Amino acid sequence: MKKWKPAPREAVKAFERVTSGLAGAEPRKMFGYSCIFAKGNMFAGLHEAGMVLRLPEEQHAEFLRLKGAEQFEPMPGRVMREYVVVPRILLNEPDQLREWVEKSLSYVSSLPAKEKKGSDSRKKPKSAKK
């Protein structure tokens, strides 16, 4: 598996700017990238491709009509169907970008909460079982 590159600097700056102070949002790292979650579900994050957002079907289709927007495919052939890559031009439009981030947060907040996995949720190796 190839090693991922750092997220583009302009995407990192835009992500930090538009996600800071969002009520109900929890920042975390995933695969070394900054991401932000609500109710245990990721709604925005960074990747070597740039900034990504999770959107419902109708808004997803609307977003993909923006110039430069594309479906998020973290690895060839592995399309994440609800996720889109934010076009570079939108990274420099904080008000518009914040609107999309808020739509993403609203969508994810409407989903059932993901249960937190406890340390006992993973199977222990047979040698560790008693």
Secondary structure, DSSP 4 states (H G I P E B T S, - for coil): -PPPPPPPHHHHHHHHHHHTT-TT-EEEEETTEEEEEETTEEEEEEETTEEEEE--HHHHHHHHTSTT-EEEEEETTEEEEEEEEPPHHHHT-HHHHHHHHHHHHHHHHHSPPPPPPPTTSSPPPGGG--
